[in-house]
């Protein structure tokens, strides 16, 4: 077995960069540490959550090293948020309103209604959701859950729902499950269509395979990291569709404001007049957020973002006394909340407007990202530091939102693929050894961005060259140590680790039975179309009728011209075959619990017609490799 290559220490250049951060930012302002602990009721000695078979889902003991002054290998500002994100337990926000923080990357908010509980967001995993509720019940009366409100369509806010309630609770109406318009489609499409690539990239973004420590993963900015438990999804039985729509849930009044295409495609904020409390969802947390997340997603709309924060200020700015988000800690006091929201609003508008300002001066995305800097009145705010999103990559996302990937230079319109261009670059520069030799001089001068840029070509020209891989890893590592952003640090260090120690072989799937059960069937068929191998499908024509008897749905599927076309409610009398099954059986097949062969054997699925055509269709569907290369060819 090959011995793992361990991380290196911070260089002298990195030490100096991080030392400058200590002098540049207002570390004497410690109010966030006071607010993060305000209302603390209790926690566990060891915040550790496991699956039933002992698999670790969440363990804050891994982060016990985060105390005292920042080490040389961690940006002091990132160290600060890493310390704040260690604050964990049950907290009283105001009368009848509690939060559990530090039991996952996100928070769960628990309100005490007339007869039971109204919970906002359910964390990412079933196991952490159960643990959070268990902690709450250790300190508060054990009452039934009357309602759950989803703030938006990201998994760390709905994934734990099955740990709190059942599908039957929702379908029977026993529990109100409230979500914003478009929630289900956004939740499944964003995580399924490009899910394989997003999961792989998320491993880099959250540093999920990195060791925890001063030379490894310390934080994700928005929270410690993503939990690793069972993710579930239940469809809302009550949907919010317009601004100022109201509900009374177990005696608790709530007024909603829609915020689609801000931090998530489907999102809403809410105001609780009895508590004078604004839940801003994830549109204003204690860091600058992503306009485009590094794991990959649809670009968010910075214009709508600032407008929706302003909408909340205009609607409730003279009313609220408490503002909570579903990450980090609350803000108390009307003046303090307005100050925070105004600066948050202005930050997103500044990024939007100044990006377009420089776009209209002819700058490219990379040039705009170097040009746009926050003014001092925004830069000095701790809640606008780039712990999660960064000004640099947010500006590039806004550029992409308006102008796309092409920078306007014809030389960049039809570039060679990475491996081809790398071999040409390296040939022109005198070979891999010469590139590495020159780059090592630049490395010793602390030019880590340049070293990463040039040695990347050496690695893609000769992926097995140990010296090139090692030097690129060293450069990425120092960039990680200097990064204020948790995701930037994680991405750089994950890249360095894979260059030194190869790509991992574990398989992680984002398609679970719970997720499949929540998917409209047309989205499942869309995903099958994505899996269809276009090249192998050339010349194929397969016509199929699929009948789902338990939900009384019929679909006609046609493979032709190397695409899968489907139509709901249609039947082809001349189809090659008819597949008859139930939606429940298909869920188990698509969710990886059961095979078609097993379903045919126990007759929960039946085929009429040309069985060979069905086998031919199945052979055209690719299984995606969940551990594809990123930093190597």
C-alpha positions as CSV (number, residue, x, y, z in Angstrom):
1,X,0.0,0.0,0.0
2,X,1.4,3.4,-1.0
3,X,2.2,5.7,1.9
4,X,0.1,8.8,2.0
5,X,2.0,12.0,1.3
6,X,1.3,14.5,4.1
7,X,0.7,18.2,3.8
8,X,3.6,20.7,4.2
9,X,3.9,23.7,6.4
10,X,3.2,27.3,5.5
11,X,5.9,29.0,3.6
12,X,7.5,32.3,4.7
13,X,5.6,34.1,2.0
14,X,2.3,32.6,3.3
15,X,3.2,33.5,6.8
16,X,3.7,37.2,5.8
17,X,0.4,37.2,3.8
18,X,-1.5,35.9,6.8
19,X,0.3,38.3,9.2
20,X,-0.9,41.2,7.1
21,X,-4.5,40.0,7.5
22,X,-4.2,40.3,11.3
23,X,-3.3,44.0,10.9
24,X,-5.8,44.8,8.2
25,X,-9.1,43.7,9.8
26,X,-10.9,44.8,13.0
27,X,-10.2,41.8,15.1
28,X,-10.8,43.9,18.2
29,X,-14.5,43.9,17.3
30,X,-15.7,40.7,19.1
31,X,-19.5,41.4,19.1
32,X,-20.2,38.4,16.9
33,X,-18.7,36.1,19.6
34,X,-21.1,37.6,22.1
35,X,-24.1,37.3,19.8
36,X,-23.2,33.7,18.8
37,X,-23.4,32.7,22.5
38,X,-26.4,34.8,23.4
39,X,-29.3,32.7,24.7
40,X,-27.3,29.5,25.1
41,X,-29.2,26.8,27.0
42,X,-27.2,23.6,26.6
43,X,-25.4,21.2,24.4
44,X,-23.7,17.8,24.5
45,X,-20.2,17.2,25.8
46,X,-19.5,15.5,22.4
47,X,-21.6,16.6,19.5
48,X,-21.2,13.4,17.6
49,X,-23.9,11.8,15.4
50,X,-23.7,8.4,13.8
51,X,-25.8,6.2,11.6
52,X,-27.4,3.1,13.1
53,X,-24.5,1.1,11.8
54,X,-21.9,3.4,13.4
55,X,-20.9,5.5,10.4
56,X,-19.9,9.0,11.4
57,X,-22.4,11.6,10.2
58,X,-21.2,14.6,12.2
59,X,-18.5,15.0,14.8
60,X,-17.4,18.4,16.2
61,X,-14.7,16.7,18.2
62,X,-12.7,16.6,14.9
63,X,-12.4,20.4,15.3
64,X,-11.2,20.6,18.9
65,X,-8.0,22.0,17.5
66,X,-9.7,25.3,16.6
67,X,-8.8,27.4,19.6
68,X,-6.3,30.2,20.4
69,X,-4.5,32.3,17.8
70,X,-4.6,31.4,14.1
71,X,-1.7,29.1,13.0
72,X,0.5,30.2,10.2
73,X,-1.3,27.8,7.8
74,X,-4.7,29.3,8.2
75,X,-5.9,32.8,7.2
76,X,-6.7,34.6,10.5
77,X,-10.0,35.8,9.2
78,X,-11.0,32.2,8.2
79,X,-9.8,31.0,11.7
80,X,-12.2,33.6,13.2
81,X,-15.3,32.2,11.5
82,X,-14.1,28.7,12.2
83,X,-14.1,29.5,15.9
84,X,-17.5,31.1,15.7
85,X,-18.9,28.1,13.8
86,X,-17.8,25.9,16.7
87,X,-20.5,27.5,18.9
88,X,-23.1,24.8,19.2
89,X,-26.2,23.7,21.1
90,X,-29.7,24.9,21.8
91,X,-30.2,28.7,22.0
92,X,-33.2,30.8,23.0
93,X,-33.6,33.5,20.3
94,X,-36.7,35.2,21.9
95,X,-39.8,34.0,23.7
96,X,-41.0,30.8,22.2
97,X,-38.3,30.7,19.5
98,X,-35.3,28.5,19.7
99,X,-32.5,27.4,17.4
100,X,-30.2,24.4,17.3
101,X,-26.8,25.4,15.8
102,X,-23.7,23.5,15.2
103,X,-25.4,20.1,14.7
104,X,-25.0,20.4,10.9
105,X,-23.9,23.0,8.5
106,X,-27.2,24.8,8.8
107,X,-29.6,25.7,11.7
108,X,-33.0,24.4,12.6
109,X,-35.4,26.9,14.1
110,X,-38.1,25.6,16.5
111,X,-41.1,27.8,17.5
112,X,-43.5,26.8,20.2
113,X,-47.1,27.1,19.0
114,X,-50.3,26.7,21.0
115,X,-50.2,23.0,21.1
116,X,-47.0,21.9,19.4
117,X,-43.9,22.9,17.4
118,X,-43.4,24.8,14.2
119,X,-40.0,24.0,12.8
120,X,-38.2,25.9,10.0
121,X,-35.7,23.8,8.0
122,X,-34.6,20.3,9.0
123,X,-30.8,20.2,8.5
124,X,-29.1,18.1,5.8
125,X,-29.3,14.5,7.3
126,X,-32.0,12.5,8.9
127,X,-29.6,11.6,11.7
128,X,-28.6,15.2,12.6
129,X,-32.3,16.3,12.5
130,X,-33.2,13.7,15.0
131,X,-30.2,14.7,17.2
132,X,-31.2,18.3,17.1
133,X,-34.8,17.5,18.2
134,X,-33.4,15.2,20.9
135,X,-31.3,18.1,22.2
136,X,-34.3,20.4,22.2
137,X,-36.5,17.9,24.1
138,X,-33.8,17.6,26.7
139,X,-34.5,21.2,27.7
140,X,-38.0,22.0,26.6
141,X,-41.4,20.2,26.8
142,X,-41.9,17.3,24.5
143,X,-44.7,18.4,22.1
144,X,-45.8,17.1,18.7
145,X,-44.6,18.7,15.4
146,X,-47.5,20.7,13.9
147,X,-45.7,22.2,10.9
148,X,-42.4,22.3,9.1
149,X,-41.5,25.3,6.9
150,X,-38.8,24.9,4.2
151,X,-37.0,28.2,3.5
152,X,-35.6,27.1,0.2
153,X,-34.6,24.2,-2.1
154,X,-31.1,23.4,-0.9
155,X,-30.5,20.0,0.6
156,X,-29.0,21.3,3.9
157,X,-32.5,22.7,4.6
158,X,-34.7,19.8,3.7
159,X,-32.6,16.7,3.8
160,X,-33.4,15.8,7.5
161,X,-37.2,16.0,7.1
162,X,-37.8,12.3,7.4
163,X,-36.0,12.3,10.7
164,X,-38.8,14.5,12.1
165,X,-42.0,13.5,10.3
166,X,-43.2,10.8,8.0
167,X,-44.7,10.9,4.5
168,X,-48.0,9.8,6.0
169,X,-47.9,12.8,8.3
170,X,-47.8,15.1,5.3
171,X,-50.2,13.3,3.0
172,X,-52.8,13.0,5.8
173,X,-52.5,16.7,6.6
174,X,-51.5,15.8,10.2
175,X,-48.4,18.0,9.7
176,X,-48.4,21.1,7.5
177,X,-45.3,21.1,5.3
178,X,-44.9,24.5,3.8
179,X,-42.6,25.4,1.0
180,X,-42.0,28.2,-1.6
181,X,-43.4,27.9,-5.2
182,X,-41.3,25.7,-7.4
183,X,-39.6,23.9,-4.4
184,X,-39.8,20.3,-5.5
185,X,-38.7,20.9,-9.1
186,X,-35.8,23.1,-7.9
187,X,-34.8,20.6,-5.2
188,X,-34.6,17.6,-7.5
189,X,-33.5,19.1,-10.8
190,X,-30.6,21.1,-9.3
191,X,-29.3,18.0,-7.4
192,X,-30.1,15.3,-10.0
193,X,-29.5,16.6,-13.6
194,X,-25.9,17.5,-13.0
195,X,-25.8,15.7,-9.6
196,X,-22.8,13.4,-10.3
197,X,-20.6,16.3,-11.3
198,X,-21.9,18.5,-8.4
199,X,-21.2,15.8,-5.8
200,X,-17.7,15.3,-7.0
201,X,-17.0,19.1,-7.0
202,X,-18.7,19.4,-3.6
203,X,-16.1,17.0,-2.2
204,X,-13.5,19.6,-3.1
205,X,-15.6,22.6,-2.0
206,X,-16.3,21.2,1.5
207,X,-13.0,19.3,1.9
208,X,-15.0,16.2,2.8
209,X,-12.0,13.9,2.2
210,X,-9.4,16.1,3.8
211,X,-8.1,15.5,7.3
212,X,-9.4,18.0,9.9
213,X,-6.5,20.1,11.2
214,X,-4.3,23.2,10.9
215,X,-3.0,21.8,7.6
216,X,-6.3,20.5,6.4
217,X,-10.0,21.3,6.5
218,X,-11.0,23.8,9.2
219,X,-14.4,25.2,8.1
220,X,-16.7,25.8,5.1
221,X,-17.5,29.4,6.0
222,X,-21.3,28.9,6.1
223,X,-20.7,26.2,8.8
224,X,-18.2,23.5,9.6
225,X,-18.9,21.2,6.7
226,X,-21.7,19.1,5.2
227,X,-23.0,16.2,7.3
228,X,-22.7,12.7,5.8
229,X,-26.0,11.0,6.8
230,X,-29.1,9.9,5.0
231,X,-30.7,12.7,3.0
232,X,-34.5,12.6,2.6
233,X,-37.1,14.7,0.8
234,X,-40.9,15.1,1.3
235,X,-43.1,17.3,-0.9
236,X,-44.9,20.2,0.7
237,X,-48.6,20.0,1.1
238,X,-48.9,23.8,1.3
239,X,-47.2,26.1,-1.2
240,X,-46.5,29.8,-0.9
241,X,-46.8,31.7,-4.2
242,X,-47.0,35.4,-3.7
243,X,-45.6,38.3,-1.5
244,X,-47.4,38.9,1.8
245,X,-49.2,35.6,1.7
246,X,-50.1,34.7,5.3
247,X,-50.7,31.6,7.4
248,X,-51.6,30.9,11.0
249,X,-49.9,27.7,12.0
250,X,-50.7,26.4,15.5
251,X,-51.5,29.9,16.6
252,X,-48.3,31.4,15.1
253,X,-48.8,34.1,12.5
254,X,-46.4,34.2,9.5
255,X,-46.2,36.5,6.5
256,X,-44.1,35.4,3.5
257,X,-42.0,37.3,1.0
258,X,-40.9,35.5,-2.1
259,X,-37.2,35.5,-3.0
260,X,-36.8,33.1,-6.0
261,X,-33.5,33.0,-7.9
262,X,-31.6,34.7,-5.1
263,X,-29.6,32.3,-3.0
264,X,-31.7,29.4,-4.4
265,X,-34.1,29.0,-7.4
266,X,-37.0,28.5,-4.9
267,X,-36.8,30.6,-1.7
268,X,-38.9,32.7,0.6
269,X,-38.4,34.9,3.6
270,X,-40.9,35.2,6.4
271,X,-41.9,37.6,9.2
272,X,-43.5,36.5,12.5
273,X,-45.4,39.5,13.9
274,X,-46.0,38.0,17.4
275,X,-42.3,37.7,17.9
276,X,-41.2,40.7,15.8
277,X,-38.9,38.3,14.1
278,X,-37.7,38.3,10.5
279,X,-36.4,35.0,9.1
280,X,-34.2,36.1,6.2
281,X,-33.7,32.5,5.1
282,X,-30.2,32.4,3.5
283,X,-30.3,35.8,1.8
284,X,-28.3,37.6,4.5
285,X,-26.0,35.5,6.6
286,X,-22.7,36.3,8.4
287,X,-20.6,36.1,5.3
288,X,-20.7,37.1,1.6
289,X,-22.7,34.5,-0.2
290,X,-22.2,32.8,-3.6
291,X,-23.6,34.1,-6.8
292,X,-22.3,30.9,-8.3
293,X,-21.3,28.1,-5.9
294,X,-18.0,26.3,-6.6
295,X,-19.7,23.0,-6.7
296,X,-21.6,24.2,-9.7
297,X,-25.3,25.2,-10.0
298,X,-27.4,27.6,-12.0
299,X,-26.2,31.2,-11.6
300,X,-28.0,33.3,-9.1
301,X,-29.4,36.7,-9.8
302,X,-27.5,39.4,-7.9
303,X,-30.1,42.0,-9.1
304,X,-33.0,40.1,-7.7
305,X,-31.0,39.4,-4.5
306,X,-30.5,43.1,-3.6
307,X,-34.1,43.9,-4.6
308,X,-35.5,41.1,-2.3
309,X,-33.4,42.2,0.7
310,X,-34.6,45.7,0.1
311,X,-38.2,44.4,-0.1
312,X,-37.8,42.9,3.4
313,X,-36.4,46.2,4.7
314,X,-39.3,48.1,3.2
315,X,-41.9,45.7,4.4
316,X,-40.8,45.2,8.0
317,X,-37.9,47.6,8.7
318,X,-39.9,49.5,11.3
319,X,-41.2,46.3,12.9
320,X,-38.6,43.6,13.5
321,X,-36.5,43.3,16.7
322,X,-34.8,40.0,15.8
323,X,-33.4,38.7,12.5
324,X,-32.4,35.1,12.1
325,X,-31.0,33.2,9.2
326,X,-30.8,29.4,8.7
327,X,-27.0,29.6,9.1
328,X,-24.9,31.4,11.8
329,X,-26.4,33.4,14.7
330,X,-29.2,36.1,15.0
331,X,-29.0,39.8,15.0
332,X,-31.0,41.7,17.7
333,X,-32.3,45.2,17.8
334,X,-34.1,47.2,15.0
335,X,-31.3,49.6,14.4
336,X,-28.7,46.8,14.2
337,X,-30.8,44.7,11.9
338,X,-31.4,47.5,9.5
339,X,-27.8,48.4,9.5
340,X,-26.9,44.8,8.7
341,X,-29.5,44.3,6.0
342,X,-28.8,47.7,4.3
343,X,-25.1,46.8,4.1
344,X,-25.9,43.3,2.8
345,X,-28.3,44.8,0.2
346,X,-25.7,47.3,-0.9
347,X,-23.0,44.7,-1.2
348,X,-25.0,42.6,-3.7
349,X,-26.0,45.8,-5.6
350,X,-22.4,47.0,-5.6
351,X,-21.1,43.7,-7.0
352,X,-23.9,43.7,-9.7
353,X,-23.5,47.3,-10.8
354,X,-19.7,47.5,-10.7
355,X,-19.3,44.2,-12.6
356,X,-21.5,45.7,-15.4
357,X,-19.6,49.0,-15.1
358,X,-16.4,47.3,-16.0
359,X,-18.1,45.0,-18.5
360,X,-19.2,48.1,-20.4
361,X,-15.6,49.3,-20.3
362,X,-14.6,46.2,-22.2
363,X,-13.0,44.1,-19.4
364,X,-13.2,40.3,-19.4
365,X,-14.5,38.2,-16.5
366,X,-11.0,37.7,-15.1
367,X,-10.1,41.3,-15.5
368,X,-13.3,42.5,-13.9
369,X,-12.7,40.2,-10.9
370,X,-9.3,41.8,-10.4
371,X,-10.8,45.3,-10.8
372,X,-13.8,45.2,-8.5
373,X,-13.0,45.9,-4.8
374,X,-15.5,46.7,-2.0
375,X,-15.4,50.3,-0.6
376,X,-14.1,50.5,3.0
377,X,-17.7,50.8,4.4
378,X,-18.5,47.4,3.0
379,X,-15.1,45.7,3.2
380,X,-14.9,46.3,7.0
381,X,-18.1,44.4,7.8
382,X,-17.4,41.0,9.2
383,X,-20.7,39.7,7.7
384,X,-19.5,40.7,4.2
385,X,-16.2,38.9,4.4
386,X,-15.6,36.2,1.7
387,X,-15.9,33.2,4.0
388,X,-18.1,31.3,1.6
389,X,-18.7,33.3,-1.6
390,X,-16.0,35.7,-2.5
391,X,-16.0,39.0,-4.3
392,X,-13.6,37.5,-6.9
393,X,-15.7,34.5,-8.0
394,X,-19.1,36.3,-7.5
395,X,-18.0,39.0,-10.0
396,X,-17.1,36.3,-12.5
397,X,-20.5,34.7,-12.0
398,X,-22.3,38.0,-12.6
399,X,-20.2,38.4,-15.8
400,X,-21.3,34.9,-16.9
401,X,-24.9,35.7,-16.0
402,X,-24.9,38.6,-18.5
403,X,-22.4,37.7,-21.1
404,X,-21.7,33.9,-20.8
405,X,-18.5,32.1,-21.1
406,X,-17.1,33.8,-24.2
407,X,-14.9,36.9,-23.5
408,X,-15.2,38.4,-27.0
409,X,-11.6,37.7,-28.1
410,X,-11.7,35.5,-31.3
411,X,-8.6,33.7,-30.2
412,X,-10.6,32.3,-27.3
413,X,-13.6,31.3,-29.3
414,X,-12.4,27.8,-30.3
415,X,-9.6,26.8,-28.0
416,X,-7.9,23.4,-27.8
417,X,-9.0,21.0,-25.1
418,X,-6.8,21.1,-21.9
419,X,-4.6,18.1,-22.7
420,X,-4.0,19.1,-26.2
421,X,-3.2,22.7,-25.4
422,X,-1.0,21.6,-22.5
423,X,1.2,19.4,-24.7
424,X,1.6,22.3,-27.1
425,X,2.5,24.8,-24.4
426,X,5.0,22.5,-22.8
427,X,6.5,21.7,-26.2
428,X,7.0,25.4,-26.9
429,X,8.4,26.0,-23.4
430,X,11.1,23.3,-23.9
431,X,9.5,20.3,-22.3
432,X,8.1,19.3,-18.9
433,X,11.5,19.4,-17.1
434,X,12.2,22.9,-18.3
435,X,8.8,24.1,-17.2
436,X,9.2,22.6,-13.7
437,X,12.7,24.0,-13.4
438,X,11.6,27.6,-14.2
439,X,8.4,27.3,-12.2
440,X,10.3,26.2,-9.1
441,X,12.1,29.6,-9.2
442,X,8.8,31.3,-9.3
443,X,7.6,29.1,-6.4
444,X,10.6,30.2,-4.3
445,X,9.6,33.8,-5.1
446,X,6.1,33.2,-3.7
447,X,4.3,33.5,-7.1
448,X,1.9,30.7,-6.3
449,X,-0.9,31.8,-8.7
450,X,1.5,31.8,-11.6
451,X,3.0,28.5,-10.6
452,X,-0.4,26.9,-10.5
453,X,-1.2,28.4,-13.9
454,X,1.9,27.2,-15.7
455,X,2.5,23.8,-14.0
456,X,-1.1,22.9,-14.6
457,X,0.0,22.5,-18.3
458,X,3.0,20.3,-17.3
459,X,0.6,18.0,-15.4
460,X,-1.9,17.8,-18.2
461,X,0.9,17.2,-20.7
462,X,2.4,14.4,-18.6
463,X,0.0,13.3,-15.8
464,X,2.5,10.8,-14.4
465,X,5.3,13.3,-14.0
466,X,5.9,13.2,-10.2
467,X,7.9,16.5,-10.0
468,X,5.2,18.4,-11.9
469,X,2.5,17.0,-9.7
470,X,4.4,17.7,-6.6
471,X,5.2,21.3,-7.5
472,X,1.6,22.0,-8.5
473,X,0.4,20.5,-5.2
474,X,2.8,22.7,-3.3
475,X,1.5,25.8,-5.0
476,X,-2.1,25.0,-4.5
477,X,-1.5,24.2,-0.9
478,X,0.0,27.6,-0.2
479,X,-2.9,29.3,-2.0
480,X,-5.2,27.3,0.3
481,X,-3.3,28.4,3.4
482,X,-3.7,32.0,2.3
483,X,-7.4,31.8,1.5
484,X,-10.0,33.6,3.6
485,X,-12.8,31.6,2.0
486,X,-13.4,28.1,3.5
487,X,-14.4,26.7,0.1
488,X,-11.4,28.2,-1.6
489,X,-9.1,26.7,1.0
490,X,-10.8,23.3,0.7
491,X,-10.6,23.3,-3.1
492,X,-7.0,24.2,-3.1
493,X,-6.0,21.6,-0.5
494,X,-8.2,18.9,-2.0
495,X,-6.5,19.5,-5.3
496,X,-3.1,19.3,-3.7
497,X,-4.0,16.1,-1.9
498,X,-5.2,14.3,-5.0
499,X,-2.1,15.4,-6.9
500,X,0.0,13.8,-4.2
501,X,-2.1,10.8,-3.3
502,X,-4.4,10.1,-6.4
503,X,-8.1,10.1,-6.8
504,X,-10.2,8.3,-4.1
505,X,-12.2,5.2,-5.2
506,X,-15.2,5.5,-2.9
507,X,-18.6,5.8,-4.5
508,X,-21.0,8.5,-3.3
509,X,-24.5,8.7,-4.8
510,X,-26.9,11.6,-4.5
511,X,-29.8,9.5,-5.8
512,X,-31.6,8.0,-2.8
513,X,-35.0,6.3,-2.6
514,X,-36.3,9.3,-0.6
515,X,-35.2,11.7,-3.3
516,X,-36.6,9.6,-6.1
517,X,-40.0,9.3,-4.3
518,X,-40.1,13.1,-4.3
519,X,-39.4,13.5,-8.0
520,X,-42.1,14.0,-10.6
521,X,-41.8,11.1,-13.1
522,X,-41.1,13.4,-16.0
523,X,-37.8,14.5,-14.2
524,X,-36.8,10.8,-13.9
525,X,-37.4,10.4,-17.6
526,X,-35.4,13.6,-18.2
527,X,-32.5,12.1,-16.2
528,X,-32.7,8.9,-18.2
529,X,-32.3,11.0,-21.3
530,X,-29.2,12.5,-19.8
531,X,-27.8,9.1,-19.2
532,X,-28.5,8.0,-22.7
533,X,-25.2,7.5,-24.6
534,X,-25.6,9.5,-27.8
535,X,-22.9,7.7,-29.8
536,X,-24.1,4.2,-29.0
537,X,-27.6,5.3,-29.8
538,X,-26.8,6.1,-33.4
539,X,-29.2,4.2,-35.7
540,X,-31.3,2.9,-32.8
541,X,-35.1,3.3,-32.8
542,X,-37.0,1.9,-29.7
543,X,-40.6,2.7,-29.0
544,X,-42.0,1.8,-25.5
545,X,-45.2,2.2,-23.5
546,X,-44.7,2.5,-19.8
547,X,-47.7,2.1,-17.5
548,X,-47.6,3.0,-13.8
549,X,-50.8,1.4,-12.5
550,X,-50.8,2.7,-8.9
551,X,-50.8,6.3,-10.0
552,X,-52.7,5.7,-13.3
553,X,-50.1,7.3,-15.5
554,X,-49.1,6.3,-19.0
555,X,-46.0,7.4,-20.9
556,X,-44.8,6.8,-24.4
557,X,-41.0,6.7,-24.7
558,X,-39.1,6.9,-28.0
559,X,-35.4,6.5,-28.6
560,X,-34.6,8.0,-32.0
561,X,-32.0,10.3,-33.4
562,X,-29.9,9.5,-30.3
563,X,-32.3,11.2,-27.9
564,X,-35.0,10.0,-25.6
565,X,-38.3,11.7,-26.2
566,X,-41.3,11.0,-23.9
567,X,-44.9,12.1,-23.8
568,X,-47.3,11.7,-20.8
569,X,-50.7,10.4,-21.4
570,X,-49.9,8.8,-24.8
571,X,-49.8,5.2,-25.9
572,X,-48.2,4.0,-29.2
573,X,-50.2,1.1,-30.6
574,X,-47.2,0.0,-32.6
575,X,-44.7,0.2,-29.7
576,X,-42.0,-2.5,-29.5
577,X,-42.9,-3.2,-25.9
578,X,-45.1,-2.3,-23.0
579,X,-43.6,-2.1,-19.4
580,X,-46.3,-2.3,-16.7
581,X,-45.3,-1.7,-13.1
582,X,-46.1,0.7,-10.2
583,X,-44.5,4.0,-9.4
584,X,-43.5,2.5,-6.1
585,X,-41.6,-0.4,-7.8
586,X,-40.0,2.0,-10.2
587,X,-38.9,4.3,-7.3
588,X,-37.1,1.3,-5.7
589,X,-35.4,0.4,-9.0
590,X,-34.3,4.0,-9.8
591,X,-33.3,4.6,-6.2
592,X,-30.9,1.6,-6.4
593,X,-32.8,-0.6,-4.0
594,X,-34.1,-3.1,-6.6
595,X,-33.1,-4.2,-10.1
596,X,-35.4,-4.6,-13.1
597,X,-34.4,-8.3,-13.2
598,X,-35.7,-8.7,-9.6
599,X,-38.9,-6.9,-10.4
600,X,-39.5,-9.1,-13.4
601,X,-38.8,-12.2,-11.3
602,X,-41.3,-11.3,-8.6
603,X,-43.7,-9.9,-11.2
604,X,-43.9,-6.4,-9.7
605,X,-43.0,-5.4,-13.2
606,X,-44.1,-7.0,-16.5
607,X,-42.9,-6.8,-20.1
608,X,-45.1,-7.4,-23.1
609,X,-43.6,-7.4,-26.6
610,X,-39.9,-7.4,-27.6
611,X,-37.9,-8.0,-24.4
612,X,-34.6,-7.7,-26.4
613,X,-35.5,-4.1,-27.2
614,X,-35.9,-3.4,-23.5
615,X,-32.4,-4.9,-22.9
616,X,-31.1,-2.8,-25.8
617,X,-32.5,0.3,-24.3
618,X,-31.0,-0.5,-20.9
619,X,-27.6,-1.0,-22.5
620,X,-27.7,2.6,-23.9
621,X,-27.9,4.1,-20.4
622,X,-24.5,5.0,-18.9
623,X,-23.7,4.9,-15.2
624,X,-21.7,8.0,-14.4
625,X,-18.3,7.6,-12.7
626,X,-18.6,9.6,-9.4
627,X,-14.8,10.0,-9.0
628,X,-13.6,11.4,-12.3
629,X,-10.3,13.3,-12.4
630,X,-10.3,17.1,-11.8
631,X,-6.6,18.2,-11.3
632,X,-5.1,15.5,-13.5
633,X,-5.9,14.5,-17.1
